[in-house]
Amino acid sequence: MSDQDWGAANSETAYAKINLALHVRKRLPDGYHELETIFAFLDQGDLISVQPGEGITLEIGGRFAQGLSRTDNLVVQAATRLAELSDVKHGARLHLDKRLPIASGIGGGSADAAATLRLLNRFWGLDHSIADLAEIAKPLGADVPACVASLTCRGTGIGQDLEVISDKDLPGCTALLINPLVPVSTADIFRAWDGVDRGALESGPVITAARNGRNDLEKPAIAMVPLLSDVLQMLEECQPVIARMSGSGATCFALFQSLAEARNAESHCQNMTDGLWTMTGEIR
C-alpha cells in the first residue's frame, strides 16, 4: 500500500517540537538530567495513520524511513502500552510517514509516540483525556508527555513536569527549521555537557524568557558538528525574532513574524549551503 493510500485513512500529525530554551541544571543518578525548557510545536511533522488490523503492526514510509525498525519503535511501544492499560482487544495496522530527520532534536520518535496515543485513543473510542494520555506516555521517554498536548509549555524535572503557557505572542509566529542531515546522539550530547549550572530560566513572557535564555547543549553539539555554527550564523543573518539549536540538535530554528519572512530566510540558507533539510510552519 502506498503512502497516498494510507493518507486517506484516519490519521494524526506528529507535530515537530522545538526547544525555545533549554537550561540543563544537573545530572541525575538515573542517567537523566534536571532541566528547564520551553517547548513549542509547529503545525507540521510526521504523519501516523491507522486501519483495522490483527494485532498491532507498523509499516513505515516517507523520506526518512530508511533504517527504522517496524518492531523496535516508539510507535509500537505506545500502541501496545495504550492497549494493555485500556484493556483493548482490537488490533491496529499503523503507518508512519516519516517526514522529519532521524535523531534531529525536534521530537521525532517522541512526537510519533504521542501522535499514536492521540490517534488510537480516538480510533479505539477510549475517551482518555490529554492529561491521561500524558501520564500513560511518561515511561516512553522524557519528551513524550509534552508532545501529547503539543502546545507551548514550560517543562521542568526531566521535562515531564509541564505547565501550559497561555501567551498570545507565540501562536501564529512562523518557524523555519534547518538540519544539515547529520544525525546526533542525544546521549552523546548530554554526556558532553560540561556539568556547569548556568542558572534558571526566567519567568515572564515566553518570547522574552526564550531570548534571554539559552540552549546548554549547543556548545557540545557544535563541537561534534561544527557545521551547526554556520547554520546558526545563516539564520541570524535573516534577523529573526530568535535563532537557536533545538534540543540536542542537530536541527536549528528561527522564529519570524510572517510566513514570507520565514520562506525568504529558507531560500537564503538553501542558496548558501547545499544539502540542508528545511521545513517552515506556524507555531500551534
VOPAGU-2260 file (C-alpha; in pm, 1 decimal, decimal comma):
REM VOPAGU-2260
SITE   aa  ch    i         X         Y         Z
SITE  MET   A    0       0,0       0,0       0,0
SITE  SER   A    1     135,0     341,1     -94,1
SITE  ASP   A    2     173,9     640,3     138,7
SITE  GLN   A    3    -102,8     809,3     -61,2
SITE  ASP   A    4    -343,7     522,3      12,9
SITE  TRP   A    5    -263,3     545,1     382,0
SITE  GLY   A    6    -321,4     919,7     373,2
SITE  ALA   A    7    -693,8     856,2     322,3
SITE  ALA   A    8    -712,0     663,4     649,2
SITE  ASN   A    9    -770,9     802,0     996,3
SITE  SER   A   10    -453,8     997,9    1070,5
SITE  GLU   A   11    -279,0    1225,3    1318,6
SITE  THR   A   12      10,6    1467,9    1277,6
SITE  ALA   A   13     316,3    1413,9    1497,0
SITE  TYR   A   14     397,5    1781,6    1544,1
SITE  ALA   A   15     763,9    1883,7    1528,8
SITE  LYS   A   16     892,8    2003,8    1865,5
SITE  ILE   A   17    1137,2    2285,7    1925,8
SITE  ASN   A   18    1301,6    2393,9    2249,7
SITE  LEU   A   19    1290,8    2773,6    2258,8
SITE  ALA   A   20    1532,1    2749,5    2551,5
SITE  LEU   A   21    1692,4    2454,6    2725,8
SITE  HIS   A   22    1872,8    2500,6    3056,7
SITE  VAL   A   23    2044,1    2189,1    3188,3
SITE  ARG   A   24    2077,6    2221,3    3565,5
SITE  LYS   A   25    2234,6    1895,4    3684,8
SITE  ARG   A   26    2292,8    1527,8    3614,2
SITE  LEU   A   27    2071,7    1278,8    3796,5
SITE  PRO   A   28    2180,8     935,2    3924,6
SITE  ASP   A   29    1940,1     755,4    3687,1
SITE  GLY   A   30    2112,5     897,4    3379,6
SITE  TYR   A   31    1855,0    1168,0    3312,5
SITE  HIS   A   32    1916,8    1540,4    3367,1
SITE  GLU   A   33    1725,9    1802,2    3560,9
SITE  LEU   A   34    1637,2    2078,1    3318,9
SITE  GLU   A   35    1417,0    2376,1    3245,9
SITE  THR   A   36    1283,6    2423,7    2895,9
SITE  ILE   A   37    1019,3    2594,9    2686,6
SITE  PHE   A   38     857,0    2356,4    2441,5
SITE  ALA   A   39     684,0    2486,4    2129,9
SITE  PHE   A   40     535,0    2293,9    1837,6
SITE  LEU   A   41     498,6    2351,9    1466,6
SITE  ASP   A   42     180,9    2267,3    1278,2
SITE  GLN   A   43     391,3    2029,4    1061,7
SITE  GLY   A   44     555,2    1694,1    1125,2
SITE  ASP   A   45     537,5    1320,9    1065,6
SITE  LEU   A   46     201,6    1155,6     994,4
SITE  ILE   A   47      60,0     848,8    1171,0
SITE  SER   A   48    -231,4     664,9    1007,7
SITE  VAL   A   49    -434,8     364,8    1119,9
SITE  GLN   A   50    -659,7      98,0     976,2
SITE  PRO   A   51    -821,1    -205,2    1140,8
SITE  GLY   A   52    -586,8    -499,9    1166,5
SITE  GLU   A   53    -490,1    -812,8    1355,0
SITE  GLY   A   54    -266,6    -729,4    1649,4
SITE  ILE   A   55     -51,9    -415,3    1638,9
SITE  THR   A   56     162,1    -376,6    1329,3
SITE  LEU   A   57     359,2     -89,9    1179,5
SITE  GLU   A   58     458,4      -0,3     826,6
SITE  ILE   A   59     696,2     289,4     757,4
SITE  GLY   A   60     730,7     509,8     450,8
SITE  GLY   A   61     843,0     861,8     370,8
SITE  ARG   A   62    1172,7    1036,0     306,6
SITE  PHE   A   63    1338,5     930,6     633,9
SITE  ALA   A   64    1202,0     575,6     663,0
SITE  GLN   A   65    1529,5     400,3     583,9
SITE  GLY   A   66    1682,4     218,9     878,3
SITE  LEU   A   67    1381,3     246,1    1108,7
SITE  SER   A   68    1257,5     -72,0    1273,9
SITE  ARG   A   69     892,9    -172,7    1236,1
SITE  THR   A   70     904,4    -359,5    1567,4
SITE  ASP   A   71    1155,0    -180,6    1791,8
SITE  ASN   A   72     981,4     153,9    1752,7
SITE  LEU   A   73     818,9     401,4    1989,9
SITE  VAL   A   74     502,1     392,3    1779,4
SITE  VAL   A   75     458,4      20,9    1852,6
SITE  GLN   A   76     554,4      69,3    2216,9
SITE  ALA   A   77     296,4     347,9    2258,2
SITE  ALA   A   78      21,1     147,6    2088,6
SITE  THR   A   79      98,9    -162,9    2292,8
SITE  ARG   A   80     107,8      28,6    2620,8
SITE  LEU   A   81    -222,8     203,1    2549,0
SITE  ALA   A   82    -389,1    -126,2    2452,6
SITE  GLU   A   83    -266,0    -303,1    2766,0
SITE  LEU   A   84    -361,6     -24,9    3007,6
SITE  SER   A   85    -702,4      24,4    2844,8
SITE  ASP   A   86    -781,0    -348,8    2805,7
SITE  VAL   A   87    -821,8    -307,8    2430,6
SITE  LYS   A   88    -880,8    -627,9    2234,6
SITE  HIS   A   89    -885,5    -465,4    1889,6
SITE  GLY   A   90    -586,3    -453,5    1662,1
SITE  ALA   A   91    -437,6    -161,5    1472,9
SITE  ARG   A   92    -248,1    -153,2    1146,1
SITE  LEU   A   93     -34,9     158,8    1174,3
SITE  HIS   A   94     161,1     350,6     915,6
SITE  LEU   A   95     429,4     610,9     983,3
SITE  ASP   A   96     502,5     865,1     710,3
SITE  LYS   A   97     847,4     975,0     829,3
SITE  ARG   A   98     894,9    1336,7     717,9
SITE  LEU   A   99    1129,9    1459,6     994,6
SITE  PRO   A  100    1500,5    1369,1    1005,3
SITE  ILE   A  101    1613,0    1098,7    1246,6
SITE  ALA   A  102    1797,4    1197,3    1566,1
SITE  SER   A  103    1743,2    1566,1    1498,2
SITE  GLY   A  104    1630,8    1726,5    1827,0
SITE  ILE   A  105    1275,0    1808,2    1714,5
SITE  GLY   A  106    1076,9    1535,2    1882,5
SITE  GLY   A  107    1083,1    1274,3    1605,6
SITE  GLY   A  108    1014,1     944,1    1779,6
SITE  SER   A  109     863,5    1115,1    2083,7
SITE  ALA   A  110     617,0    1306,0    1867,3
SITE  ASP   A  111     536,1     985,8    1677,0
SITE  ALA   A  112     459,0     802,9    2001,9
SITE  ALA   A  113     243,8    1091,9    2125,0
SITE  ALA   A  114      50,5    1110,8    1798,1
SITE  THR   A  115      -6,3     735,2    1815,2
SITE  LEU   A  116    -162,3     772,2    2159,6
SITE  ARG   A  117    -394,1    1051,4    2040,9
SITE  LEU   A  118    -486,9     862,9    1724,6
SITE  LEU   A  119    -561,4     528,0    1888,7
SITE  ASN   A  120    -745,2     695,6    2176,4
SITE  ARG   A  121    -986,8     821,5    1911,1
SITE  PHE   A  122    -976,5     514,5    1685,8
SITE  TRP   A  123   -1047,3     274,2    1970,8
SITE  GLY   A  124   -1305,9     505,3    2130,7
SITE  LEU   A  125   -1126,4     518,0    2464,9
SITE  ASP   A  126   -1209,5     875,9    2565,4
SITE  HIS   A  127    -891,2     930,8    2767,9
SITE  SER   A  128    -815,8    1295,8    2840,4
SITE  ILE   A  129    -493,3    1457,3    2719,5
SITE  ALA   A  130    -376,4    1454,0    3082,6
SITE  ASP   A  131    -444,0    1078,0    3098,7
SITE  LEU   A  132    -250,3    1019,4    2778,6
SITE  ALA   A  133      40,8    1230,1    2905,4
SITE  GLU   A  134      56,5    1013,4    3218,0
SITE  ILE   A  135      47,5     697,0    3008,0
SITE  ALA   A  136     328,6     842,3    2794,6
SITE  LYS   A  137     579,3     901,6    3076,4
SITE  PRO   A  138     768,4     569,2    3055,9
SITE  LEU   A  139     807,4     611,4    2679,0
SITE  GLY   A  140    1057,4     898,8    2703,6
SITE  ALA   A  141    1127,7    1235,0    2861,0
SITE  ASP   A  142     971,0    1440,9    2577,7
SITE  VAL   A  143     667,1    1224,4    2503,3
SITE  PRO   A  144     427,2    1379,4    2759,8
SITE  ALA   A  145     493,9    1730,1    2623,3
SITE  CYS   A  146     438,6    1600,4    2270,4
SITE  VAL   A  147      99,8    1455,1    2368,3
SITE  ALA   A  148     -52,2    1801,3    2409,6
SITE  SER   A  149     182,4    1962,2    2153,4
SITE  LEU   A  150     117,8    2307,4    2299,8
SITE  THR   A  151     365,8    2569,2    2417,1
SITE  CYS   A  152     462,2    2483,2    2773,5
SITE  ARG   A  153     738,3    2502,4    3030,4
SITE  GLY   A  154     897,9    2174,1    3125,3
SITE  THR   A  155    1090,3    2106,7    3444,9
SITE  GLY   A  156    1224,3    1797,8    3619,8
SITE  ILE   A  157    1337,4    1575,5    3332,8
SITE  GLY   A  158    1099,3    1770,7    3108,8
SITE  GLN   A  159     782,9    1590,2    3218,6
SITE  ASP   A  160     655,5    1839,6    3476,6
SITE  LEU   A  161     458,7    2060,9    3243,0
SITE  GLU   A  162     287,9    2398,4    3265,0
SITE  VAL   A  163      99,0    2511,5    2956,5
SITE  ILE   A  164     180,0    2872,0    2865,3
SITE  SER   A  165    -110,7    3098,4    2776,4
SITE  ASP   A  166      83,6    3353,1    2574,6
SITE  LYS   A  167     -72,2    3536,0    2281,8
SITE  ASP   A  168     261,7    3642,5    2129,8
SITE  LEU   A  169     375,1    3299,5    2011,1
SITE  PRO   A  170      84,8    3125,2    1830,6
SITE  GLY   A  171      88,8    3228,5    1464,8
SITE  CYS   A  172     462,7    3301,3    1463,2
SITE  THR   A  173     633,3    3117,3    1180,6
SITE  ALA   A  174     930,1    2890,6    1237,1
SITE  LEU   A  175    1199,7    2782,8     995,3
SITE  LEU   A  176    1374,0    2456,6    1080,6
SITE  ILE   A  177    1711,4    2367,5     928,5
SITE  ASN   A  178    1901,6    2043,0     966,8
SITE  PRO   A  179    2235,0    1965,5     796,3
SITE  LEU   A  180    2130,6    1598,0     777,2
SITE  VAL   A  181    2389,8    1493,5    1030,7
SITE  PRO   A  182    2229,3    1272,5    1298,1
SITE  VAL   A  183    2348,9    1325,5    1653,5
SITE  SER   A  184    2308,1    1105,2    1958,0
SITE  THR   A  185    2111,4    1266,7    2239,3
SITE  ALA   A  186    2300,2    1054,8    2491,5
SITE  ASP   A  187    2637,2    1159,9    2349,7
SITE  ILE   A  188    2546,1    1529,6    2357,5
SITE  PHE   A  189    2425,0    1513,4    2716,7
SITE  ARG   A  190    2741,6    1325,0    2816,0
SITE  ALA   A  191    2947,1    1601,4    2657,2
SITE  TRP   A  192    2770,4    1873,3    2861,9
SITE  ASP   A  193    3028,3    2024,2    3097,7
SITE  GLY   A  194    2810,6    1990,5    3407,6
SITE  VAL   A  195    2807,7    2363,9    3483,5
SITE  ASP   A  196    2472,8    2502,9    3604,6
SITE  ARG   A  197    2444,5    2840,2    3435,0
SITE  GLY   A  198    2124,4    2940,9    3606,1
SITE  ALA   A  199    1749,4    2922,9    3587,5
SITE  LEU   A  200    1516,2    3000,7    3301,8
SITE  GLU   A  201    1343,7    3328,8    3380,6
SITE  SER   A  202     968,4    3363,1    3417,9
SITE  GLY   A  203     751,5    3611,6    3231,9
SITE  PRO   A  204     650,2    3643,4    2865,3
SITE  VAL   A  205     757,7    3342,3    2663,9
SITE  ILE   A  206     944,8    3527,4    2388,5
SITE  THR   A  207    1136,8    3739,5    2639,6
SITE  ALA   A  208    1223,7    3436,3    2851,7
SITE  ALA   A  209    1335,4    3245,5    2543,9
SITE  ARG   A  210    1550,5    3528,1    2406,2
SITE  ASN   A  211    1715,0    3578,5    2744,9
SITE  GLY   A  212    1765,1    3205,5    2779,7
SITE  ARG   A  213    1999,2    2962,1    2608,1
SITE  ASN   A  214    2046,7    2603,8    2498,3
SITE  ASP   A  215    2314,2    2448,5    2716,2
SITE  LEU   A  216    2360,6    2165,2    2465,2
SITE  GLU   A  217    2452,4    2395,7    2177,5
SITE  LYS   A  218    2822,1    2416,3    2263,5
SITE  PRO   A  219    2882,9    2038,2    2288,3
SITE  ALA   A  220    2672,8    1982,0    1974,3
SITE  ILE   A  221    2875,4    2237,0    1776,0
SITE  ALA   A  222    3194,7    2067,5    1896,1
SITE  MET   A  223    3066,5    1743,0    1741,0
SITE  VAL   A  224    2905,1    1901,5    1432,4
SITE  PRO   A  225    3091,1    2227,8    1353,6
SITE  LEU   A  226    2856,2    2295,2    1060,7
SITE  LEU   A  227    2591,6    2392,3    1317,0
SITE  SER   A  228    2780,7    2715,4    1384,1
SITE  ASP   A  229    2743,7    2807,3    1015,8
SITE  VAL   A  230    2373,5    2719,7    1017,6
SITE  LEU   A  231    2309,8    2939,8    1319,6
SITE  GLN   A  232    2506,0    3224,1    1161,8
SITE  MET   A  233    2299,1    3197,4     842,7
SITE  LEU   A  234    1979,1    3213,4    1044,5
SITE  GLU   A  235    2098,7    3516,3    1241,9
SITE  GLU   A  236    2171,3    3697,1     913,9
SITE  CYS   A  237    1797,6    3678,4     839,5
SITE  GLN   A  238    1718,7    3889,8    1150,0
SITE  PRO   A  239    1472,2    3652,9    1319,7
SITE  VAL   A  240    1294,3    3705,3    1649,4
SITE  ILE   A  241    1517,8    3429,8    1785,4
SITE  ALA   A  242    1751,9    3167,8    1638,3
SITE  ARG   A  243    1882,8    2867,4    1830,1
SITE  MET   A  244    1952,6    2496,4    1818,7
SITE  SER   A  245    1662,9    2275,4    1929,9
SITE  GLY   A  246    1709,7    2004,2    2190,4
SITE  SER   A  247    2030,9    1810,1    2146,9
SITE  GLY   A  248    2049,4    1901,7    1776,9
SITE  ALA   A  249    2125,3    1896,2    1500,3
SITE  THR   A  250    1815,6    2092,8    1396,3
SITE  CYS   A  251    1833,3    2469,8    1437,1
SITE  PHE   A  252    1535,2    2701,6    1418,1
SITE  ALA   A  253    1446,8    3065,5    1372,3
SITE  LEU   A  254    1118,8    3239,3    1454,3
SITE  PHE   A  255     971,7    3506,7    1228,1
SITE  GLN   A  256     663,1    3724,6    1237,1
SITE  SER   A  257     537,4    3609,9     896,5
SITE  LEU   A  258     549,3    3313,6     661,2
SITE  ALA   A  259     700,3    3535,0     390,9
SITE  GLU   A  260     996,7    3620,0     616,0
SITE  ALA   A  261    1048,2    3252,7     700,5
SITE  ARG   A  262    1041,2    3148,5     334,2
SITE  ASN   A  263    1283,7    3425,6     238,5
SITE  ALA   A  264    1516,7    3300,7     511,3
SITE  GLU   A  265    1472,7    2943,8     387,2
SITE  SER   A  266    1574,9    3048,0      34,6
SITE  HIS   A  267    1873,7    3242,5     170,7
SITE  CYS   A  268    2002,6    2942,2     364,7
SITE  GLN   A  269    1945,6    2697,3      79,1
SITE  ASN   A  270    2138,1    2926,0    -154,3
SITE  MET   A  271    2426,1    2948,2      92,7
SITE  THR   A  272    2470,6    2575,3     160,1
SITE  ASP   A  273    2374,6    2258,5     -26,7
SITE  GLY   A  274    2229,5    1951,2     139,6
SITE  LEU   A  275    2013,6    2117,6     404,1
SITE  TRP   A  276    1675,5    1982,4     512,1
SITE  THR   A  277    1429,8    2265,0     580,3
SITE  MET   A  278    1071,8    2298,8     698,7
SITE  THR   A  279     851,8    2600,9     765,2
SITE  GLY   A  280     535,5    2608,8     972,8
SITE  GLU   A  281     335,0    2809,0    1219,7
SITE  ILE   A  282     363,9    2767,2    1596,0
SITE  ARG   A  283      49,6    2595,8    1724,5
